[in-house]
Amino acid sequence: MLAVTSVPSFAATPLELAHEVNTQIVTRQVLNEGQDFLRAFGSGEGISSPEDPPACRQAIQTAMAGFLSAGVKRLADGIQDPAGQAAFDQVLIQSYTAAELKAFLAQRDDVALPQLMAAVLAAPKVRAAHDARMEVFTLGDPDPASPEGMGMQRAKETCDRLRAEAG
C-alpha cells in the first residue's frame, strides 16, 4: 500500500477524498488513454485492405476516423457523468479508508498516473466497478442511425461499388 504523506486539506471528508481520487487519478487516466488511442488510431489508416481501390481506402479511413473520434468523445462524456462518478465515489469509500485515499492523492506528483490508477484499481470491488463502468463506453459497432454509423455505411457502399467496378 502507498505511504501516507501530507495532503492539502482541500478534501476533508471521505466522500471528498474519494471524489478527488476518482477525478484526479481514475478519470484523468481514462481521458489520457482515450486521447492516446485517438492519436494512435484516429486517422483510420490501416483499416482497409491494400487491395482496395484508393477511393475505397479513403472512404473507410474517413468513416473510421469519425467513428473513433465519436467513441472517444462518448468515453469522455461517460466517465465524467456526475451520476456515474458519484456511484464510483461510493465504491472507493467502501473499499478504502480515508488514510488510504489520502495516500493515493499524496502520490500524484511522484508516481506515474497509469501506475497510480493501477494501485487504486487493485481492490477487487473497485476494479469490478471500474470495468463495468468502462464496458458501457467501449466503442462497439456504431448505431446505424448515428452520423458515424451512416458514414460507415456510406463507406461500405462506396467500397462495394468500387470493388465491383474494379473486379
ZALUM-261457 format. One record per residue (C-alpha): residue number from 0; x, y, z. Coordinates in pm, 1 decimal. Each point is the difference from the previous one (the first is absolute). Layout:
N
(vexke NUM,(X,Y,Z))
...
***
This chain:
167
(vexke 0,(0.0,0.0,0.0))
(vexke 1,(111.5,355.7,-57.7))
(vexke 2,(151.9,198.5,283.2))
(vexke 3,(-212.6,268.1,159.8))
(vexke 4,(156.9,340.5,-37.6))
(vexke 5,(-138.1,347.0,43.0))
(vexke 6,(-281.4,95.6,-233.9))
(vexke 7,(-140.4,349.1,-31.9))
(vexke 8,(-315.0,41.7,206.1))
(vexke 9,(-215.6,57.2,-309.9))
(vexke 10,(-175.7,-331.2,56.9))
(vexke 11,(-101.8,-48.8,359.4))
(vexke 12,(-277.1,-259.6,-11.7))
(vexke 13,(30.4,-355.9,-130.5))
(vexke 14,(-245.5,87.9,-278.5))
(vexke 15,(209.6,299.1,-104.8))
(vexke 16,(314.1,-212.8,8.3))
(vexke 17,(-164.5,-272.6,-206.1))
(vexke 18,(-125.5,251.7,-253.1))
(vexke 19,(346.8,152.4,-25.8))
(vexke 20,(156.3,-344.8,-57.0))
(vexke 21,(-268.2,-73.0,-258.1))
(vexke 22,(39.1,321.9,-197.2))
(vexke 23,(371.9,67.6,39.5))
(vexke 24,(126.1,-354.8,-47.7))
(vexke 25,(-253.9,-236.4,-156.6))
(vexke 26,(-191.8,240.3,-226.1))
(vexke 27,(313.6,186.5,-101.4))
(vexke 28,(177.2,-322.4,-99.5))
(vexke 29,(-301.4,-126.7,-196.6))
(vexke 30,(-13.8,329.6,-189.9))
(vexke 31,(374.8,-19.8,-67.4))
(vexke 32,(-38.4,-355.8,-131.8))
(vexke 33,(-285.7,109.5,-226.5))
(vexke 34,(209.6,279.6,-146.1))
(vexke 35,(297.5,-234.6,-43.4))
(vexke 36,(-224.6,-246.4,-184.9))
(vexke 37,(-134.4,273.6,-225.1))
(vexke 38,(352.2,123.0,-81.4))
(vexke 39,(109.3,-353.9,-84.0))
(vexke 40,(-301.6,-116.1,-202.1))
(vexke 41,(-215.8,306.2,-64.4))
(vexke 42,(98.4,39.0,-364.0))
(vexke 43,(-163.8,-330.9,-88.4))
(vexke 44,(313.0,-88.1,-195.4))
(vexke 45,(71.0,-369.5,-28.8))
(vexke 46,(-365.5,-99.2,35.1))
(vexke 47,(-66.8,-80.9,-365.2))
(vexke 48,(166.9,-260.4,-214.7))
(vexke 49,(295.7,105.9,-217.2))
(vexke 50,(-177.3,-167.3,-292.9))
(vexke 51,(-294.2,237.7,29.2))
(vexke 52,(-21.9,287.5,-250.0))
(vexke 53,(148.2,326.4,136.4))
(vexke 54,(-341.6,170.5,18.0))
(vexke 55,(-127.8,-292.1,207.3))
(vexke 56,(294.4,19.2,240.3))
(vexke 57,(-55.3,374.7,36.4))
(vexke 58,(-374.0,-46.1,67.6))
(vexke 59,(71.1,-263.1,264.9))
(vexke 60,(272.4,210.7,162.7))
(vexke 61,(-227.5,303.9,16.1))
(vexke 62,(-292.4,-197.5,141.0))
(vexke 63,(216.7,-179.9,254.3))
(vexke 64,(162.8,324.8,113.5))
(vexke 65,(-346.5,145.8,67.2))
(vexke 66,(-107.6,-316.3,178.8))
(vexke 67,(309.4,-7.7,222.8))
(vexke 68,(-26.0,371.5,81.4))
(vexke 69,(-364.6,-43.4,98.2))
(vexke 70,(90.2,-303.7,211.5))
(vexke 71,(266.3,188.2,192.1))
(vexke 72,(-243.0,289.2,53.7))
(vexke 73,(-262.5,-246.6,127.0))
(vexke 74,(261.2,-144.1,236.7))
(vexke 75,(90.0,346.4,131.5))
(vexke 76,(-364.1,98.8,46.2))
(vexke 77,(-78.8,-328.1,171.6))
(vexke 78,(293.9,-11.1,238.0))
(vexke 79,(-77.6,357.2,107.9))
(vexke 80,(-372.9,-62.2,50.5))
(vexke 81,(-86.8,132.3,349.3))
(vexke 82,(-224.4,-295.8,89.7))
(vexke 83,(263.0,-252.3,-105.2))
(vexke 84,(268.7,187.4,186.4))
(vexke 85,(-212.0,13.4,315.3))
(vexke 86,(-58.1,-375.3,-15.3))
(vexke 87,(371.7,-66.1,-48.4))
(vexke 88,(81.6,238.2,287.0))
(vexke 89,(-215.1,-222.1,222.6))
(vexke 90,(190.0,-311.4,-108.9))
(vexke 91,(325.9,173.4,88.3))
(vexke 92,(-134.0,95.1,344.4))
(vexke 93,(-107.5,-360.4,63.7))
(vexke 94,(335.8,-136.6,-112.0))
(vexke 95,(253.5,238.9,149.2))
(vexke 96,(49.5,188.6,323.0))
(vexke 97,(41.6,376.2,-1.0))
(vexke 98,(372.1,-51.5,69.6))
(vexke 99,(34.5,-227.2,-304.9))
(vexke 100,(-184.1,251.1,-220.3))
(vexke 101,(228.9,275.1,128.7))
(vexke 102,(300.3,-219.3,-79.8))
(vexke 103,(-112.5,-36.3,-360.7))
(vexke 104,(-38.7,375.4,-29.8))
(vexke 105,(336.3,63.4,162.4))
(vexke 106,(170.4,-210.8,-266.4))
(vexke 107,(-131.7,198.7,-298.5))
(vexke 108,(324.4,187.7,-55.4))
(vexke 109,(230.0,-295.9,66.6))
(vexke 110,(-164.8,-296.9,-171.7))
(vexke 111,(-89.7,-20.5,-369.6))
(vexke 112,(-373.5,27.3,-51.5))
(vexke 113,(-43.6,-348.2,-157.6))
(vexke 114,(172.0,-163.6,298.9))
(vexke 115,(-197.3,209.3,245.0))
(vexke 116,(-325.6,-94.9,-169.4))
(vexke 117,(104.3,-366.9,13.4))
(vexke 118,(53.9,37.3,373.8))
(vexke 119,(-345.5,156.1,43.3))
(vexke 120,(-156.5,-280.1,-204.5))
(vexke 121,(183.0,-271.2,196.5))
(vexke 122,(-298.3,-57.3,229.1))
(vexke 123,(-218.8,-261.8,-172.5))
(vexke 124,(-324.3,190.1,62.6))
(vexke 125,(150.0,319.8,-141.1))
(vexke 126,(136.8,-184.9,-305.9))
(vexke 127,(-338.7,-164.5,-62.9))
(vexke 128,(-184.5,332.0,28.5))
(vexke 129,(248.7,170.9,-231.5))
(vexke 130,(-15.7,-280.4,-255.1))
(vexke 131,(-380.3,3.7,3.4))
(vexke 132,(0.1,375.1,-46.4))
(vexke 133,(249.8,-20.0,-285.8))
(vexke 134,(-191.9,-277.7,-174.5))
(vexke 135,(-282.5,247.0,-59.2))
(vexke 136,(236.6,229.6,-190.3))
(vexke 137,(178.6,-249.3,-225.6))
(vexke 138,(-12.3,88.4,-364.8))
(vexke 139,(-190.2,-300.8,-135.0))
(vexke 140,(-194.2,35.3,-322.4))
(vexke 141,(-138.1,344.1,-83.1))
(vexke 142,(-373.9,57.0,13.8))
(vexke 143,(-108.3,-17.7,-366.6))
(vexke 144,(-210.1,316.3,48.7))
(vexke 145,(289.2,202.1,146.1))
(vexke 146,(215.7,220.9,-222.5))
(vexke 147,(288.7,-242.8,59.2))
(vexke 148,(-217.6,-298.9,-88.5))
(vexke 149,(-124.9,166.9,-317.1))
(vexke 150,(359.2,91.8,-89.6))
(vexke 151,(109.2,-360.7,44.8))
(vexke 152,(-293.0,-119.4,-213.3))
(vexke 153,(83.5,250.7,-276.7))
(vexke 154,(363.8,-113.0,7.4))
(vexke 155,(-108.5,-364.0,-25.7))
(vexke 156,(-230.3,79.5,-292.8))
(vexke 157,(275.6,201.3,-170.8))
(vexke 158,(244.0,-287.1,40.6))
(vexke 159,(-251.1,-260.0,-118.2))
(vexke 160,(-63.8,208.2,-314.0))
(vexke 161,(369.7,67.1,-66.1))
(vexke 162,(92.7,-364.8,52.8))
(vexke 163,(-272.2,-108.4,-242.4))
(vexke 164,(121.0,252.5,-258.1))
(vexke 165,(361.4,-111.2,43.6))
(vexke 166,(-76.7,-359.9,2.9))
***
